[in-house]
Amino acid sequence: MTLFSSLLRLSFHLFARFFTSEMGEAQDPRWDGYDDDDGSGGEEALAAAAGLSCFSMRGCSGEGKHLDGCGGAGAAPHLDGTNSTTAIVVSELKQLFPRSRRRLLLFPGVETTFFFVCFTTLFFLAFIINPAIASPVWRDSAGNMTIMATKFTPEVMLSAPRRSAAVPNGNGTLALYTVSTYSFGEHKRRSEVRVLTIANGQSSVVVEGSGASEPNWVGEEEFVWVEGVGEKGEMEIKWGDVRGNKGVVKRFEGGVGNVKVREVERGRRWVLGFTVVVTPAGKIYNPVTEEKGLSSGRVYDGLFVRHWDAWSSENKNSIRYGFLRRKEEGGFEIEGLVDALYGTGLSSPVPPFGGTGDFDVGPKGLVFVAKDPKLDPAMYTKTDLYYLSLKELAQEKPKLRLVETPGLEGYSQSPVFSNDGNKIAFTRMRSKQYESDKTRLLLVKDLDELKAEEFYATEDGEGGWDARPDAILWSADDKTLYVTAEHRARNLIFQLPSIPCEAGKKLPSVIPTTDGSVSDVRLLSTTVSAHSPVAGRLFVTSTSLVDNSCYSIVNPSQSTFHIVSSNSKQGKSFGLSRLSVDDITFKGAGDYDVHALVMRPSNFDPKKKYPLCFLIHGGPQGAWADSWSTRWNPAVFAEQGYVVVSPNPTGSTGYGMALQNGIKGDWGGKPYNDLVNAFEYIQDNLEYVDTDRAVALGASYGGYMINWIQGHPLGRKFKALVCHDGVFSTSNQWSTEELFFPIHDFEGTIYENKDGYQKWDPANHLNEWATPELIIHSELDYRLPVTEGLAAFNVLQAKKVPSRLLVFPDENHWVLKPENSLVWHKTVLGWINKYSGIEDDAGAQVQADQANVTKRETERLDKETFANLVSKLAL
């Protein structure tokens, strides 16, 4: 940023300050501290006044789980919407404005007037010369300055602070959540715990640290959380309160997580559950202190050999259960901690993605999900639900009690105790080899009998509700269940009576919520009093295609909601708007409709034409949704100048089981033809889309479809393709880890139904491959091994088809590390922009050219030195 633009922005703030003081308004607290003795506040406030784009926020730089708003290219937005001070630290200003000159800004006089006149003149000249110089600025609800991103880029997206779901306290006045950030400037992570005042949407930091996470209330103002300590892999459960008091509850010699607490003795004692990885001896596994053997060899006699991104070992997941007690002298301690699964032969949560949704703690015991130990875990999905009472947990070898679910043998998920602790609601699938089967909502109403009753059961076993319920929440009085489920590219909240016979009278009803998709729902308050203003209300966390976190309060009885806090001001911080979001519906390959989401650039002009960016989702039993993603975010592509269309063809979830199940044994059939119809619909109906400059991208099954398209006529419609962790040959499907997946989707094992695998094999059509293609694959991807990407790249190179290979040695099926993700995005955008005709970033190109010149110069100098030596030595 030039001195000229810095002065212009400073003049703007001086101008605004002059008028606000004349009008009698309170001054912005950021102006305090220009005369700080330690030199910290002054530089920050001065830089804020200058409006410089590189800034850090309180709690949004340094280390943490997620991603930050400092560094990277372009302006990073202030997203939290809290009362933290925006601090902009730029060393350039320290040189431009020495301390003596910075001080004079505080005192009215000749010098101040002189600066004000000069800066104001420059400011108005700037708008005559270039109105785009000043960054758009506004204030959030707490009165803080917020800087909008002038363009939503990968750097902006990846450096934006990420908020967790918020957890309200018992009376519904406060909510805890974490903010995780990554700084591209410092290349560090940081996380913090914040407390939100629900009445006004403002928040403050209550825990700062490099790994603070998972806050849980243990009172109206006190809470516990988990935090890593030291360099030996140790972790602590800590306690704190909203006034800043803190302490350690217990230190552990390894990792702990998925903490759950529930009050059993008012204000004094809580049941506590959390998960650990344990060795065969029952000790918490710590990879940092683990003794390394002299050999790296592994021997296996059964499956899994490896799973997701790790080789299997003898260590297993387990659940620790005990009591958390308030100490008389203050603070908390853990009593009677036991390993609930030790000696049972069971493991919970279920790898690789099991977490808090695989177990629940109640005042009367523990309920958890575990794989059936009698079945091969790689061949079958079957997981059962077990219940252990407090008396059973106290035994040396607890007696396992299995919940009966006649006719259902698939995944069991999301067990939740009722508030009185006497009932359990959960979901289960019917098939034991179909990972995406329809989930059925079930109730255990008697903890002694442990027999489950299905909601909306039908004689044919299909169920009367054509949806897949996921998360479950009991109302405070236990009379109603709130469940989330997908519906037409959104995740919604449905409500129904908590008794199956009552619920069966009509299907669940949708509760209105904000735009986008619900990611978490909780009771705003645990009170059941009809006179309480917060009784019966829900606290909802959601995201959308333009907003990465939104907290709202929903009133189911009135079908109303209002937003408490939006992390990005509903997209404004990113320069995004709901006006850019649309959808289309077109005829599929059969007698059904197909739905697709559409995202246009923020500067969209309907009179212009924009190249098509065609996104194909993975799964294949999955869907593009109106929700936020940092891996496949349509807005990132749209802001490059594309119209992004994201179809949900055959195999997609959220449109009924008939469409989803239609992909079985038909991978390259109806889904491909649905996409052909989508392209033709866009070509014929969206006049602002230039399909002659189209590009297509897909990951996982979407990557399979990219390679399938490459060998078929649709492939010639695109200027370039991108395949992320895709399938080169379906004949290689048995190199994956979860074998139940190909067994279901290809209708049998590869040795029993070889033709079913070969029918839809992209490798059968290699002679047709001709479109430029970028291949991306990661070496820790054990779901689709890296050889799939290497084989595709080898073919493209041998055929002289323009192609590029990007490999990540340290990523799995997803690219999660921020620095790698930035490389991913730059590589992908560079590839598609080249072939679609969208110009590459001029600065990046100049930098690349300079690097090449430097390299050539170095090579030339080395050769000259070598030639001189040869001549001198007469060789």
Secondary structure, DSSP 8 states (H G I E B T S, - for coil): --HHHHHHHHHHHHHHHHHHHHTT----GGGTTTT-TTSHHHHHHHHHHHT-S--EETTSSSS-SS--SSSSSS-----S-SS--EE---HHHHHHS-HHHHHGGGS-SHHHHHHHHHHHHHHHHHHHH-TTSS--EEE-TTS-EEE--SS--HHHHHHS-EE---EE-TTSSEEEEEEEEEETTTTEEEEEEEEEETTTTEEEEEEEESS-EEEEESSSSEEEEEEEETTTTEEEEEEEETTS-EEEEEEESS--EEEEEEEEETTTEEEEEEEEEE-TTS-B--TTT----S------SSS-SEETTEE--S-EEEEEEEEEEE-TTSSEEEEEEEETTTTT---SS-TTT-SGGGEEEETTEEEEEEE-TTS-TTT---EEEEEEEHHHHTSSS---EE-B-TT--S-EEEEEE-TTSS-EEEEEES-SS-TT--EEEEEE--TTT-BEEETT--TTSS-SS-S----EEE-TTSSEEEEEEEETTEEEEEEEESSHHHHTTS--EEE---SSEEEEEEES-----TT-TTTT-EEEEEE-SS-S-EEEEEETTTTEEEEEEETTTTTGGGT--GGGEEEEEEE-SSSSEEEEEEE--TT--TTS-EEEEEEE-SSSS----SS--SSS-HHHHHTTT-EEEEEE-TT-SSS-HHHHHTTTT-TTSHHHHHHHHHHHHHHHH-TTEEEEEEEEEEETHHHHHHHHHHTSGGGGG-SEEEEES--S-GGGGGGSS-THHHHHHTTS-TTT-HHHHHTT-GGGGGGG--S-EEEEEETT--SS-THHHHHHHHHHHHTT--EEEEEETT--SS--SHHHHHHHHHHHHHHHHHHHT----HHHHHHHHHHHHHHHHHHHHHHHHHHHHHHHTT-
